[in-house]
Amino acid sequence: MVIPGRKSDTRVTEARGASIDSAPTGSPKVGSPEGGSAKIGMAASAGSPEGGSAAPVGAWRTATVKVVDHPGPNAVRLVLDVPDRIDHLPGQHYVVRLRAEDGYTAQRSYSVASAPHEAGVELFVERLPDGEVSGFLADGVQVGDQLEVRGPIGGWFVWRGNSQALAVGGGTGVVPLVAMLRHAVHIGRPELLRMAVSARTYQELPYARELLSGGAIVALTRGVHPAVTRAAGRLAAADVLSLITSDTTGFVCGSAAFADGASTLLVQAGLGADAIRVERFGATGS
Ligand SMILES: Cc1cc2nc3c(=O)[nH]c(=O)nc-3n(C[C@H](O)[C@H](O)[C@H](O)COP(=O)(O)OP(=O)(O)OC[C@H]3O[C@@H](n4cnc5c(N)ncnc54)[C@H](O)[C@@H]3O)c2cc1C
């Protein structure tokens, strides 16, 4: 899709995560052939229930926007029709590329909220202040528009629906968890997936109603809401203690700060560092 009025002197690269596979490289990897450090999971673990066969990867496609709605003033939900779509696994993401008339491009990653069985690829984008791509997607996209997308992407932060999982998400970090929830319900195995999610307010929690009805523990850090019974405050180890079994894989997704805090509390609650997979959204250090 062409971005009107874009100048080519702004950044082209992603804040993070433009690569084919979001699993970072170069770090010691828990459970991987070269692993052994206590660093929380960064690469596919051979032999784990979720490891093994490769996750699907798709090429660039021109998608048509089928649905645009605004669940809140700073968010947009897009459903895309992707031709020759390769079914994703819950947890994977797509890259969206915007292109200006002068050839300038900007691309960002967005997790898929829809489950593999759904017809469209659903994305949920939060508009960031001065956000180059999120601002355009939130305000400038209409039904019938075409978007360049590449996906599915990501071979590490994926849940195949065949093992016990505890998914912990903060803010838009809940988006891939929604795909996991929908998939668990679709395959008739909702008991495999436990969820704990957090946002400042109920209004800022994407898919709040769906997550609550799926049994997620919801922690609101700056507000109360009649639908949320838990007292306001950050997620704590006590929230997740009873959700962990000996064969649980943890999936943590959100800002870098959220991901670090949530990973720590999962370890405090008894989950091994090598059983935790982390997806960080946003600028390094945010
Ligand atoms: C694997 C992956 C999946 C993602 N999935 C989603 C998703 O489902 N929904 C979603 O809304 N976003 C998601 N993101 C984040 C998304 O890729 C973009 O980083 C985000 O939309 C901001 O892009 P922008 O061009 O609007 O902002 P930019 O123009 O790049 O940045 C604007 C300002 O915001 C800061 N910033 C950039 N990214 C973030 C961020 N994520 N949080 C806080 N501050 C930031 C920058 O430092 C800068 O100050 C995902 C990121 C990754 C790596």
The ligand as a MOL file (V3000), in Angstrom:
LIG
                    3D

  0  0  0     0  0            999 V3000
M  V30 BEGIN CTAB
M  V30 COUNTS 53 58 0 0 0
M  V30 BEGIN ATOM
M  V30 1 C 7.4000 -10.3200 16.6850 0
M  V30 2 C 6.6890 -8.9990 16.9400 0
M  V30 3 C 5.3050 -8.9730 16.9560 0
M  V30 4 C 4.6430 -7.7700 17.1900 0
M  V30 5 N 3.2790 -7.7750 17.2440 0
M  V30 6 C 2.6210 -6.6250 17.4790 0
M  V30 7 C 1.1920 -6.6180 17.5680 0
M  V30 8 O 0.5210 -7.6660 17.4630 0
M  V30 9 N 0.5630 -5.4240 17.7570 0
M  V30 10 C 1.2710 -4.2520 17.8930 0
M  V30 11 O 0.6370 -3.1990 18.0640 0
M  V30 12 N 2.6260 -4.2380 17.8360 0
M  V30 13 C 3.3110 -5.3920 17.6140 0
M  V30 14 N 4.6780 -5.3770 17.5150 0
M  V30 15 C 5.3790 -4.0790 17.5270 0
M  V30 16 C 5.4210 -3.5160 16.0870 0
M  V30 17 O 6.2490 -4.3390 15.2850 0
M  V30 18 C 5.9740 -2.0960 15.9970 0
M  V30 19 O 7.2040 -2.0610 16.6820 0
M  V30 20 C 5.0310 -1.0550 16.5480 0
M  V30 21 O 3.7860 -1.0570 15.8560 0
M  V30 22 C 5.6560 0.3540 16.4320 0
M  V30 23 O 5.9320 0.6330 15.0780 0
M  V30 24 P 5.7800 2.1410 14.5530 0
M  V30 25 O 6.3590 2.1840 13.1990 0
M  V30 26 O 4.3850 2.6150 14.7280 0
M  V30 27 O 6.6570 2.9620 15.5890 0
M  V30 28 P 8.0980 3.6310 15.2870 0
M  V30 29 O 7.9300 4.7570 14.3370 0
M  V30 30 O 9.0650 2.5400 14.9490 0
M  V30 31 O 8.4550 4.1680 16.7280 0
M  V30 32 C 7.7590 5.2760 17.3350 0
M  V30 33 C 8.1920 5.4240 18.7690 0
M  V30 34 O 7.7390 4.3250 19.5510 0
M  V30 35 C 8.8460 3.5560 20.0960 0
M  V30 36 N 8.4280 2.1660 19.8940 0
M  V30 37 C 8.5680 1.4120 18.7840 0
M  V30 38 N 7.9530 0.2200 18.9400 0
M  V30 39 C 7.3930 0.2410 20.1580 0
M  V30 40 C 6.5920 -0.6680 20.9000 0
M  V30 41 N 6.1910 -1.8530 20.3940 0
M  V30 42 N 6.2030 -0.3220 22.1550 0
M  V30 43 C 6.5480 0.8640 22.6840 0
M  V30 44 N 7.2890 1.7930 22.0210 0
M  V30 45 C 7.7120 1.4740 20.7910 0
M  V30 46 C 10.0410 3.9580 19.2920 0
M  V30 47 O 11.2200 3.8330 20.0680 0
M  V30 48 C 9.7120 5.3990 18.9550 0
M  V30 49 O 9.9880 6.2530 20.0330 0
M  V30 50 C 5.3660 -6.5700 17.3420 0
M  V30 51 C 6.7750 -6.6050 17.3190 0
M  V30 52 C 7.4100 -7.7930 17.1180 0
M  V30 53 C 8.9110 -7.8000 17.1000 0
M  V30 END ATOM
M  V30 BEGIN BOND
M  V30 1 1 1 2
M  V30 2 1 2 3
M  V30 3 2 2 52
M  V30 4 2 3 4
M  V30 5 1 4 5
M  V30 6 1 4 50
M  V30 7 2 5 6
M  V30 8 1 6 7
M  V30 9 1 6 13
M  V30 10 2 7 8
M  V30 11 1 7 9
M  V30 12 1 9 10
M  V30 13 2 10 11
M  V30 14 1 10 12
M  V30 15 2 12 13
M  V30 16 1 13 14
M  V30 17 1 14 15
M  V30 18 1 14 50
M  V30 19 1 15 16
M  V30 20 1 16 17
M  V30 21 1 16 18
M  V30 22 1 18 19
M  V30 23 1 18 20
M  V30 24 1 20 21
M  V30 25 1 20 22
M  V30 26 1 22 23
M  V30 27 1 23 24
M  V30 28 2 24 25
M  V30 29 1 24 26
M  V30 30 1 24 27
M  V30 31 1 27 28
M  V30 32 2 28 29
M  V30 33 1 28 30
M  V30 34 1 28 31
M  V30 35 1 31 32
M  V30 36 1 32 33
M  V30 37 1 33 34
M  V30 38 1 33 48
M  V30 39 1 34 35
M  V30 40 1 35 36
M  V30 41 1 35 46
M  V30 42 1 36 37
M  V30 43 1 36 45
M  V30 44 2 37 38
M  V30 45 1 38 39
M  V30 46 1 39 40
M  V30 47 2 39 45
M  V30 48 1 40 41
M  V30 49 2 40 42
M  V30 50 1 42 43
M  V30 51 2 43 44
M  V30 52 1 44 45
M  V30 53 1 46 47
M  V30 54 1 46 48
M  V30 55 1 48 49
M  V30 56 2 50 51
M  V30 57 1 51 52
M  V30 58 1 52 53
M  V30 END BOND
M  V30 END CTAB
M  END
